[in-house]
Amino acid sequence: MSGLKLYSVSDGPPSLAVKMVLEVLKVPYENIEVDFVAGEHISEEYAKKNPQREIPVLEDNGFFLSESNAILQYLAEKHKNRSIYPEDVQERARVNQRLCFNLSTYYRSILDHIILPMFYDYQRTPQTEKKLQIALSAFNSYLERDGFKYAASDNLTIADLQLVTATLCLEAVNFDFTQFQKITKWYETFKAENEKLWAIAKVGMLELRHFNTNPPDLSHLKHPVHPVRKV
């Protein structure tokens, strides 16, 4: 065992992205499931690993790293994989831009419209859907403008891992995005060409599908940020 530990949640898109990069890199690690429903992520003990109390966290022989983008970059750098994280300055910049776009806009809009209402006292509204449609349109335009098979290159990169795990949230709730033809083609290409990676991601997608119709009871928690749904 490498001494690598991943504190993750089985249906969390950022956790799934990190699990996929570890599969790509063939790095052994210990997966430690954080009990989200029990509130382990907001405990003082977990805060020692990540003061933001968010999941996932990577522990590499006593070195703690949060923020899934940073984790993906760190692992690709450490294991010198220039295919999923190119060395060329412009190619890498494009990957980094897609990672930033996902965090600030794409996954952000999916989080607000799809994920948060599953677990907390948030509503899906015309405004949250409008923001999601804008994000989808932007991503579709990136794919159309640059003409790559994948999100930032003709090869799979760490950007795809984040964007795929965001997109699977739409599939989980049967949100129709087929009008965005470039996204649809990219998403199906990822599934067809990366069966082992999709097998990891699909587990989370199916769990989210379950939670969408069977929301967990979190009323016992006092979350520091999100309003808890009253049951």
C-alpha positions in Angstrom: 0.0 0.0 0.0 1.3 3.4 -1.0 0.2 5.2 2.2 -2.4 7.1 0.1 -5.9 7.5 1.6 -9.0 9.0 0.0 -11.8 10.3 2.2 -14.7 10.2 -0.1 -18.4 9.8 -0.5 -19.8 7.2 -2.9 -22.2 9.5 -4.8 -20.2 12.7 -4.8 -19.1 13.9 -8.2 -15.7 15.3 -7.0 -15.0 12.0 -5.1 -15.8 10.1 -8.3 -13.5 12.2 -10.3 -10.6 11.5 -7.9 -11.4 7.7 -7.9 -11.3 7.8 -11.7 -7.9 9.5 -11.9 -6.5 7.0 -9.4 -7.8 4.2 -11.7 -6.1 5.9 -14.7 -2.9 6.2 -12.9 -3.2 2.6 -11.4 -2.2 4.0 -8.0 -3.2 1.8 -5.0 -5.0 3.6 -2.2 -7.2 3.1 0.8 -10.7 4.4 0.3 -12.3 5.7 3.5 -16.0 6.3 3.1 -17.2 9.5 4.9 -20.7 8.9 6.3 -22.5 11.9 4.8 -25.9 11.2 6.3 -24.4 10.8 9.8 -22.7 14.2 9.4 -19.1 12.9 9.6 -18.0 15.6 7.2 -19.1 18.4 9.5 -17.5 16.9 12.6 -14.6 18.6 14.4 -12.5 15.5 13.7 -13.0 15.8 10.0 -12.3 19.5 10.1 -8.8 18.7 11.1 -8.4 17.1 7.6 -10.3 19.8 5.8 -11.4 23.0 7.6 -13.9 23.5 4.8 -15.6 20.3 5.9 -16.1 19.2 2.3 -15.4 15.9 0.5 -13.1 14.6 -0.8 -9.8 14.8 1.0 -6.6 13.1 -0.1 -4.0 12.1 2.5 -0.6 11.2 1.2 1.6 10.0 4.1 0.4 12.8 6.4 0.0 15.4 3.7 -3.7 16.5 3.5 -5.1 18.0 0.3 -8.7 19.1 -0.4 -10.4 20.6 -3.5 -10.8 17.9 -6.1 -9.2 20.0 -8.9 -6.1 20.4 -6.8 -6.1 16.7 -6.0 -6.4 15.7 -9.7 -3.5 18.1 -10.6 -1.4 16.8 -7.7 -1.8 13.2 -8.6 -1.2 13.7 -12.3 1.9 15.7 -11.5 3.3 13.3 -9.0 2.9 10.4 -11.3 4.1 12.4 -14.3 1.2 11.5 -16.6 1.5 14.0 -19.4 -1.4 12.5 -21.3 -4.1 13.4 -18.8 -2.3 16.6 -17.7 -0.2 17.9 -20.6 3.1 19.6 -20.2 2.8 22.0 -23.1 1.8 25.4 -21.6 -1.1 26.1 -23.8 -2.5 22.6 -23.7 -2.3 22.6 -19.9 -3.9 26.0 -19.8 -6.8 24.7 -21.7 -7.2 21.8 -19.3 -7.0 24.2 -16.3 -9.6 26.5 -17.9 -12.0 23.7 -18.2 -11.4 22.7 -14.6 -12.1 26.3 -13.6 -15.2 26.5 -15.8 -16.5 23.4 -14.2 -16.0 24.6 -10.7 -17.3 28.2 -11.2 -20.0 27.6 -13.7 -20.9 24.2 -15.0 -20.9 22.1 -11.8 -21.9 25.1 -9.9 -25.2 25.4 -11.8 -25.7 21.6 -11.7 -25.1 21.7 -7.9 -27.7 24.5 -7.4 -30.4 23.0 -9.7 -29.9 19.2 -9.3 -27.8 18.3 -6.2 -28.6 20.7 -3.4 -32.4 20.2 -3.7 -31.9 16.5 -3.2 -30.3 16.9 0.2 -31.1 20.4 1.6 -33.9 22.9 1.8 -33.4 24.3 -1.7 -35.9 24.4 -4.6 -35.4 23.9 -8.3 -36.7 27.1 -9.9 -36.9 28.6 -13.3 -33.9 30.8 -12.4 -31.7 27.8 -11.4 -32.7 26.0 -14.6 -31.9 29.1 -16.6 -28.4 29.3 -15.2 -27.9 25.6 -15.9 -29.0 26.1 -19.5 -26.5 28.9 -19.9 -23.8 26.7 -18.5 -24.7 23.9 -20.9 -24.7 26.3 -23.8 -21.2 27.5 -22.9 -19.8 24.0 -22.6 -21.4 23.0 -25.9 -19.8 26.1 -27.5 -16.4 25.2 -26.2 -16.6 21.7 -27.7 -17.9 23.1 -31.0 -15.3 25.9 -31.2 -12.2 23.7 -30.4 -13.3 20.6 -32.2 -11.6 18.1 -29.9 -13.0 14.6 -29.2 -12.7 15.2 -25.5 -13.3 18.4 -23.4 -9.8 19.9 -23.8 -7.9 17.6 -26.2 -8.3 14.7 -28.5 -7.1 12.7 -25.5 -8.8 12.1 -22.2 -7.6 14.6 -19.6 -8.4 15.4 -15.9 -10.9 18.0 -17.2 -13.1 15.3 -18.6 -13.2 13.5 -15.3 -14.7 16.6 -13.5 -17.1 17.4 -16.4 -18.3 13.9 -16.7 -19.1 13.5 -13.0 -21.0 16.8 -13.2 -22.9 15.7 -16.3 -23.9 12.4 -14.8 -26.0 14.3 -12.2 -28.2 15.4 -15.2 -28.6 11.8 -16.2 -29.5 10.8 -12.7 -32.6 13.0 -12.7 -33.4 12.4 -16.4 -32.7 16.1 -17.3 -32.8 16.3 -21.1 -29.7 17.9 -22.5 -29.8 16.2 -25.9 -30.3 19.6 -27.6 -26.7 20.2 -26.8 -25.4 17.8 -29.4 -21.7 18.3 -28.8 -22.1 17.6 -25.1 -24.2 14.5 -25.8 -21.6 13.1 -28.2 -18.7 13.8 -25.8 -20.5 12.2 -22.9 -21.4 9.1 -24.9 -17.8 8.9 -26.3 -16.5 8.9 -22.7 -18.7 6.1 -21.7 -17.9 4.0 -24.8 -14.2 4.5 -24.7 -13.6 4.4 -20.9 -15.6 1.5 -19.6 -13.6 1.0 -16.4 -13.9 4.7 -15.6 -17.6 4.8 -16.4 -18.2 1.8 -14.1 -16.8 3.9 -11.2 -18.9 6.9 -12.2 -22.1 5.0 -12.8 -22.2 3.9 -9.2 -22.6 7.5 -8.1 -25.1 8.3 -10.8 -27.4 5.4 -9.7 -27.1 6.5 -6.1 -28.0 10.1 -7.0 -31.0 8.7 -9.0 -32.2 7.0 -5.8 -31.7 10.0 -3.6 -33.6 12.2 -6.1 -36.8 10.2 -5.4 -35.8 9.1 -1.8 -34.1 12.1 -0.2 -32.2 11.3 3.0 -33.3 12.6 6.3 -30.7 15.2 7.4 -32.9 17.0 9.9 -30.7 15.8 12.8 -27.8 17.8 11.4 -26.9 21.4 12.0 -25.0 22.1 8.8 -22.8 25.3 9.0 -23.8 26.4 5.5 -26.8 24.7 4.0 -30.4 24.9 5.4 -31.5 21.5 6.4 -34.9 20.3 5.0 -37.5 19.8 7.6 -39.1 16.4 7.5 
